[in-house]
């Protein structure tokens, strides 16, 4: 850290020097304002308000619609209004004359304000402006969200076979519910953002089976109390561990005999979705909801291609497949969801890398210890209860990373920190094979003819078991066996026996 500290002060100094050598105001912005005719107008009775965006304007060709001056972009202003005080206004116009409609300006200024305006009076007409605060920024943000989402590559943009494209679309009607996490205003605004997201993604994904979206302060209770429509479906609980805390889920439910999906999210996502000015938090939360919608679409695709299969145990042809399949149950939907939502928040890759790195380190730290314990206690079930969920977790985290980078049309760099860790554990080449298999599954969406196409991915469970010194196989009689060559733990066992002998001598 001392090396970085020595670099920080000169870097700051040099940065300030570079800025001061440049124009402090963009040349294009100067040109936008210079062509206007400027004058100061007076308003009687100190009636002008000051919006928190400071200045508002109209643009060429849209003279009747006001917007905060900071949103002008590359457009040319037609009129600019900047209150200097409660009684004086700086006005820039493209023509010779300027008229000041105080009531009209105050309403426009309140609408363009993000969260407040300043007034020298607290009269009834001023109080009536309060409900208008934020109207334009919210509408502008929704417009920007829609534009951004519609520019993304959606899952079927790159589908090579046109027959694979299922009937996509957004649901005609679905509730967005808030459990102790939103006031009335927020409960009215957030669904607008959610609707933009659902509508945009629904252009190329089947979202008609979305049953609803729930935001809940008590996330665990919302999952536990969710009416899944079938008593045989297990109750739900959030992911909560020292390493990970789940923030959203898209569980399957049954409504009138049809498989549908409901999205359940932690309540704090509502705050980020309602404050678009914090772009990173907003896009991260939007990405989370989009990821869940990807799972909704995957469930629809799977059930439409293979009806009657989704909620039934896989009728495996052999005991080995029956043993392995549960541990790859959700990797396909994870890959799909991360791939279709990647463009909304590409920066999520950093967190996904970290989750995979953590899963790798836990796998190769905890399993050797558990395997060594098995050498002494002979409890195979105990060992498998530790190893198999850890393998499943690693496969899930890897599918999330691969789905994300495939969604962004890029590759995992060889000198990337994650690639180096994978190389250390002897899994870098395996990840390329895993990526190829997941991509092949994705490309066949809507053309799946057998659940066997997904079962084939269970070979990656075997591959990781081999890496951990456990070899699953099936005898000619159909008996499942798991061999663990003792040579794998030769050095660790020697060390253990020497320690035991030393302890015995001390006694």
C-alpha positions in Angstrom: 0.0 0.0 0.0 2.9 2.4 0.6 3.8 2.3 -3.1 0.3 3.5 -3.9 0.4 6.2 -1.3 3.6 7.6 -2.8 1.8 7.8 -6.2 -1.4 9.4 -5.1 -0.3 12.9 -4.2 1.6 13.5 -7.5 -1.3 12.0 -9.5 -3.7 14.4 -7.9 -1.4 17.4 -8.5 -0.9 16.4 -12.1 -4.6 15.8 -12.6 -5.5 19.3 -11.4 -2.8 20.8 -13.6 -4.2 19.1 -16.7 -7.7 20.2 -15.9 -6.7 23.8 -15.4 -4.9 23.8 -18.8 -8.1 22.8 -20.5 -11.4 24.6 -21.1 -13.5 24.4 -17.9 -16.7 24.7 -20.0 -17.2 22.4 -23.0 -16.9 24.4 -26.3 -20.1 23.0 -27.6 -22.0 24.1 -24.5 -20.5 27.6 -25.0 -21.7 27.6 -28.6 -25.2 26.5 -27.5 -25.6 29.4 -25.2 -23.7 32.1 -27.1 -26.2 32.2 -30.0 -29.0 33.3 -27.6 -30.0 36.9 -26.9 -29.7 37.4 -23.1 -31.6 39.8 -20.8 -32.7 40.1 -17.2 -36.5 40.3 -16.6 -38.2 41.5 -13.4 -41.0 39.6 -11.6 -43.3 41.4 -9.2 -44.0 40.3 -5.6 -41.0 37.9 -5.3 -42.9 35.1 -6.9 -40.1 33.2 -8.7 -39.0 29.9 -7.4 -35.5 28.3 -7.9 -35.5 24.7 -9.0 -32.8 22.3 -7.6 -31.7 21.9 -11.3 -31.0 25.7 -11.3 -31.9 26.4 -14.9 -34.6 25.1 -17.3 -34.9 25.4 -21.0 -36.8 24.4 -24.2 -35.0 23.2 -27.3 -35.4 23.9 -31.0 -38.5 22.2 -32.4 -39.8 21.5 -28.9 -40.5 25.0 -27.6 -43.5 24.0 -25.5 -41.7 21.3 -23.4 -39.4 22.4 -20.6 -36.5 20.3 -19.3 -33.6 20.7 -16.8 -30.7 22.5 -18.6 -28.4 19.6 -17.7 -30.3 17.3 -20.0 -29.8 19.4 -23.1 -27.2 17.1 -24.7 -26.4 18.0 -28.3 -29.6 19.9 -28.9 -29.8 23.6 -29.4 -31.7 25.6 -26.9 -34.7 27.8 -27.9 -35.2 29.5 -24.5 -33.2 29.3 -21.2 -34.5 30.5 -17.8 -32.3 31.0 -14.8 -33.7 32.7 -11.7 -31.2 35.1 -10.1 -33.5 35.9 -7.2 -37.2 35.8 -6.3 -37.8 38.9 -8.5 -35.2 38.7 -11.3 -34.8 36.1 -14.1 -31.9 35.7 -16.6 -33.5 34.7 -19.9 -31.9 33.7 -23.1 -34.0 33.4 -26.3 -33.4 33.0 -30.0 -35.7 36.0 -30.9 -35.6 39.6 -29.9 -38.3 39.5 -27.3 -39.0 37.4 -24.2 -42.2 37.1 -22.2 -42.2 35.9 -18.6 -45.2 33.8 -17.6 -44.5 33.5 -13.9 -47.1 30.8 -13.1 -46.1 28.8 -16.1 -42.4 29.1 -15.2 -43.0 28.0 -11.6 -44.9 25.0 -12.7 -42.3 24.0 -15.2 -39.5 24.6 -12.7 -41.2 22.4 -10.1 -41.7 19.7 -12.6 -38.0 19.8 -13.6 -36.8 19.7 -10.0 -35.3 16.4 -8.8 -36.4 16.6 -5.2 -37.0 20.2 -4.1 -37.3 23.9 -5.1 -36.6 27.1 -3.2 -39.2 29.8 -2.7 -39.2 33.1 -0.6 -42.9 32.6 0.0 -44.9 29.8 1.5 -48.3 30.7 0.0 -51.1 28.4 -1.3 -50.0 28.7 -4.9 -46.5 27.6 -4.0 -47.7 24.7 -1.9 -49.7 23.5 -4.8 -46.5 23.1 -6.8 -45.1 20.5 -4.5 -46.8 17.4 -6.1 -45.2 18.3 -9.4 -41.6 17.9 -8.1 -39.7 15.3 -10.0 -42.3 14.8 -12.8 -39.8 15.5 -15.7 -36.7 13.7 -14.2 -38.8 10.6 -13.6 -40.2 10.6 -17.1 -36.8 11.4 -18.6 -35.2 8.5 -16.6 -37.9 6.1 -17.8 -37.4 7.2 -21.4 -33.6 6.6 -21.0 -34.2 3.2 -19.5 -36.5 2.2 -22.4 -34.0 3.5 -25.0 -31.2 1.6 -23.3 -33.1 -1.6 -22.9 -34.4 -1.5 -26.5 -30.8 -1.1 -27.8 -29.6 -4.3 -26.0 -29.1 -7.6 -27.7 -32.0 -9.8 -26.6 -31.7 -13.5 -26.3 -33.0 -14.3 -29.8 -31.1 -11.7 -31.6 -28.3 -14.2 -32.3 -30.4 -17.4 -32.6 -29.2 -19.0 -35.8 -32.4 -21.0 -36.4 -35.5 -18.9 -36.8 -37.6 -21.9 -35.8 -36.0 -21.7 -32.3 -37.7 -18.3 -31.6 -40.7 -19.0 -29.4 -43.7 -16.7 -29.1 -42.4 -13.8 -27.0 -44.2 -11.0 -25.3 -44.9 -9.3 -22.0 -47.9 -10.3 -19.8 -51.0 -8.3 -20.3 -51.4 -7.7 -16.6 -49.4 -8.6 -13.5 -49.3 -7.0 -10.0 -46.2 -5.3 -8.6 -46.6 -5.6 -4.8 -44.8 -3.9 -1.9 -44.7 -5.4 1.6 -43.6 -2.8 4.2 -41.0 -1.3 1.9 -42.6 1.6 0.0 -44.7 4.7 0.6 -47.6 5.6 -1.7 -45.5 7.7 -4.0 -42.8 5.0 -4.4 -45.5 2.4 -4.9 -46.7 4.4 -7.9 -43.3 5.2 -9.4 -41.4 1.9 -9.2 -44.0 -0.1 -11.2 -43.4 2.4 -14.1 -39.8 1.4 -14.2 -40.5 -2.3 -13.8 -43.1 -2.1 -16.6 -40.6 -0.5 -19.0 -38.2 -3.3 -18.2 -40.8 -6.1 -18.7 -42.1 -4.5 -21.9 -38.6 -4.1 -23.4 -37.4 -7.6 -22.5 -40.7 -9.1 -23.5 -40.1 -8.0 -27.1 -37.8 -11.1 -27.5 -38.5 -13.2 -24.5 -41.6 -15.1 -23.4 -42.7 -13.4 -20.2 -46.4 -14.0 -20.5 -46.2 -16.4 -17.6 -44.9 -13.8 -15.2 -47.5 -13.9 -12.3 -46.3 -10.9 -10.4 -43.4 -9.1 -8.8 -43.0 -8.7 -5.0 -40.7 -6.4 -3.0 -40.6 -7.3 0.6 -38.9 -5.9 3.7 -39.2 -9.3 5.3 -37.8 -11.3 2.4 -37.7 -14.6 4.2 -41.4 -14.4 5.2 -42.4 -13.4 1.7 -40.8 -16.5 0.3 -42.1 -18.7 3.1 -45.7 -17.5 2.8 -45.8 -17.4 -1.0 -48.8 -19.3 -2.3 -47.2 -21.7 -4.8 -50.5 -23.2 -5.8 -49.4 -26.8 -5.1 -48.9 -28.3 -1.6 -46.3 -30.6 -3.0 -44.0 -27.8 -3.9 -41.4 -27.2 -1.2 -41.4 -24.1 0.9 -38.8 -21.5 0.0 -36.0 -19.9 2.1 -33.5 -17.3 1.1 -29.8 -18.0 0.6 -28.1 -16.7 3.7 -24.5 -17.7 4.6 -21.3 -16.1 5.7 -20.3 -15.7 2.1 -23.6 -15.0 0.3 -26.9 -13.3 0.9 -29.6 -13.9 -1.7 -31.5 -10.8 -2.9 -34.1 -12.2 -5.3 -35.7 -15.4 -6.5 -38.0 -16.4 -9.3 -39.9 -19.5 -7.9 -42.2 -21.6 -10.0 -45.9 -21.5 -9.0 -49.0 -23.1 -10.3 -52.1 -21.1 -11.3 -55.1 -22.9 -12.8 -53.0 -25.9 -13.7 -50.3 -23.8 -15.6 -46.7 -23.4 -14.6 -46.0 -19.8 -14.0 -43.3 -17.8 -12.2 -43.3 -15.1 -9.6 -40.4 -12.7 -8.8 -39.7 -12.0 -5.2 -37.1 -9.3 -4.2 -35.7 -7.8 -1.1 -37.3 -4.5 -0.2 -34.2 -2.4 -0.3 -34.1 -2.8 -4.1 -37.1 -0.4 -4.2 -35.0 2.5 -3.0 -32.4 2.1 -5.7 -35.1 1.6 -8.4 -36.7 4.9 -7.3 -33.5 7.0 -7.2 -32.2 7.0 -10.8 -29.7 9.7 -10.0 -27.5 7.0 -8.4 -26.8 5.3 -11.7 -24.7 2.4 -10.4 -27.3 1.4 -7.7 -30.2 1.9 -10.1 -28.7 -0.2 -12.9 -27.5 -2.9 -10.5 -31.1 -3.2 -9.1 -32.6 -3.1 -12.6 -30.1 -5.9 -13.5 -31.2 -8.0 -10.6 -34.9 -7.8 -11.6 -34.0 -8.4 -15.3 -32.0 -11.5 -14.2 -35.1 -12.9 -12.5 -37.2 -12.1 -15.6 -34.6 -14.2 -17.5 -35.4 -17.1 -15.3 -39.1 -16.6 -15.8 -38.5 -16.8 -19.6 -36.4 -19.9 -19.2 -39.1 -21.7 -17.2 -41.6 -20.8 -20.0 -39.2 -22.0 -22.7 -38.4 -25.3 -20.9 -42.1 -26.1 -20.1 -43.2 -25.2 -23.6 -40.6 -27.4 -25.2 -40.8 -30.3 -22.7 -44.4 -30.1 -21.2 -45.0 -32.0 -18.0 -41.3 -32.4 -17.2 -40.3 -29.3 -15.2 -41.7 -30.3 -11.8 -41.1 -34.1 -12.1 -38.1 -36.0 -11.0 -35.9 -37.0 -14.0 -36.7 -40.6 -15.0 -33.0 -41.5 -15.2 -32.0 -44.6 -17.1 -29.3 -45.4 -14.6 -28.3 -44.7 -11.0 -25.3 -42.6 -12.0 -27.4 -40.1 -13.9 -30.0 -40.2 -11.1 -27.3 -39.3 -8.6 -25.6 -36.5 -10.6 -28.6 -34.7 -12.2 -29.9 -32.8 -9.1 -26.6 -31.0 -8.9 -26.9 -29.4 -12.3 -30.6 -28.6 -11.9 -30.4 -24.8 -12.1 -27.2 -24.2 -14.1 -29.0 -23.8 -17.4 -31.4 -21.2 -16.1 -28.6 -19.4 -14.4 -26.6 -19.2 -17.6 -29.7 -18.1 -19.6 -30.7 -15.4 -17.1 -27.1 -14.0 -16.8 -26.7 -13.9 -20.6 -29.9 -12.1 -21.4 -29.4 -9.5 -18.6 -25.7 -8.8 -19.0 -26.0 -5.7 -21.1 -28.1 -3.9 -18.5 -25.2 -3.8 -16.0 -21.9 -5.1 -17.5 -20.2 -4.1 -14.2 -21.9 -7.0 -12.5 -19.0 -9.1 -13.9 -16.7 -8.1 -11.0 -19.1 -9.5 -8.4 -19.7 -12.7 -10.4 -16.0 -13.3 -10.7 -15.6 -12.9 -7.0 -18.4 -15.4 -6.3 -16.8 -17.9 -8.5 -13.4 -17.3 -7.0 -14.9 -17.8 -3.5 -16.6 -21.0 -4.6 -13.3 -22.4 -6.0 -11.4 -21.6 -2.9 -14.0 -23.1 -0.6 -14.2 -26.2 -2.8 -10.5 -26.9 -2.7 -10.1 -26.0 0.9 -13.1 -27.7 2.5 -13.3 -30.9 0.4 -9.8 -32.2 1.1 -10.5 -31.8 4.8 -13.8 -33.6 4.5 -12.2 -36.4 2.4 -9.5 -36.9 5.0 -12.2 -37.1 7.7 -13.9 -39.8 5.6 -10.6 -41.8 5.7 -11.0 -42.2 9.5 -14.8 -42.2 10.1 -15.9 -44.0 6.9 -19.1 -41.9 6.7 -19.6 -41.6 3.0 -23.0 -39.9 3.2 -21.5 -37.2 5.4 -18.7 -36.7 2.9 -21.1 -36.5 0.0 -23.3 -34.0 1.9 -20.4 -31.7 2.0 -18.8 -32.3 -1.5 -21.8 -32.4 -3.8 -23.5 -29.1 -2.8 -20.1 -27.4 -3.0 -19.7 -28.8 -6.6 -23.2 -27.6 -7.5 -22.4 -24.2 -6.1 -19.2 -23.9 -8.2 -21.1 -25.0 -11.4 -23.8 -22.4 -10.7 -21.2 -19.6 -10.2 -19.3 -20.6 -13.3 -22.5 -20.7 -15.4 -23.3 -17.1 -14.2 -19.8 -15.8 -15.2 -20.0 -17.6 -18.6 -23.5 -16.4 -19.3 -22.5 -12.8 -18.5 -19.4 -12.7 -20.7 -21.3 -14.5 -23.5 -24.0 -11.9 -23.2 -21.4 -9.2 -23.7 -19.7 -11.0 -26.6 -16.4 -11.2 -25.0 -14.0 -13.8 -23.6 -12.4 -14.5 -20.3 -8.8 -13.2 -20.7 -6.0 -15.6 -20.0 -4.2 -13.1 -17.8 -7.4 -12.3 -15.9 -7.2 -13.0 -12.2 -10.0 -15.5 -12.3 -8.3 -17.4 -15.2 -5.1 -17.6 -13.1 -7.0 -19.1 -10.1 -8.7 -21.6 -12.4 -5.3 -22.6 -13.8 -3.9 -23.1 -10.3 -6.7 -25.6 -9.6 -6.3 -27.3 -13.0 -9.7 -26.2 -14.3 -9.0 -23.5 -16.9 -9.3 -25.9 -19.9 -12.4 -27.4 -18.3 -14.1 -24.0 -18.2 -13.8 -23.7 -22.0 -15.5 -27.1 -22.4 -18.2 -26.1 -19.9 -18.8 -22.8 -21.8 -19.2 -24.6 -25.1 -21.8 -27.0 -23.7 -23.8 -24.2 -22.1 -23.7 -22.2 -25.3 -24.9 -25.1 -27.3 -27.8 -25.6 -24.9 -28.7 -21.9 -25.2 -28.6 -22.0 -29.0 -31.2 -24.8 -29.0 -33.7 -22.9 -26.9 -37.2 -23.8 -28.2 -35.8 -26.8 -30.0 -35.2 -29.0 -27.0 -36.7 -32.4 -27.5 -35.5 -34.3 -24.5 -34.5 -33.6 -20.9 -31.5 -35.7 -21.8 -30.0 -32.6 -23.5 -29.8 -31.1 -20.0 -28.7 -34.3 -18.2 -25.7 -34.4 -20.5 -24.3 -31.4 -18.6 -24.0 -33.7 -15.5 -20.6 -34.9 -17.0 -19.3 -31.7 -15.5 -20.2 -32.9 -12.0 -18.2 -36.0 -12.7 -15.3 -33.9 -14.0 -15.1 -31.9 -10.7 -15.5 -35.1 -8.6 -12.5 -36.5 -10.4 -10.5 -33.4 -9.6 -11.4 -33.8 -6.0 -10.3 -37.5 -5.9 -13.8 -39.1 -6.0 -14.6 -41.3 -9.0 -18.3 -42.2 -9.4 -19.2 -45.3 -11.5 -22.0 -47.9 -11.8 -21.5 -51.6 -11.7 -22.9 -54.0 -14.2 -25.7 -54.8 -11.6 -26.6 -51.1 -11.5 -25.0 -50.3 -8.1 -23.6 -46.9 -7.7 -20.0 -46.8 -6.4 -17.7 -43.9 -5.5 -14.0 -44.8 -5.3 -11.5 -42.5 -3.7 -7.9 -43.7 -4.3 -6.0 -43.5 -1.1 -3.0 -42.2 -2.9 -4.9 -38.8 -3.2 -4.4 -38.3 0.5 -1.2 -40.2 1.0 0.8 -37.2 2.3 -2.0 -35.9 4.5 -2.5 -39.4 6.0 1.2 -39.8 6.8 1.1 -36.4 8.5 -2.0 -37.4 10.5 -0.5 -40.8 11.6 2.8 -39.1 12.7 0.8 -36.7 14.8 -1.3 -39.5 16.3 1.9 -41.4 17.2 3.4 -38.4 18.7 0.2 -37.8 20.8 0.2 -41.4 21.9 3.9 -41.2 23.1 3.1 -38.1 25.1 0.3 -40.0 26.9 
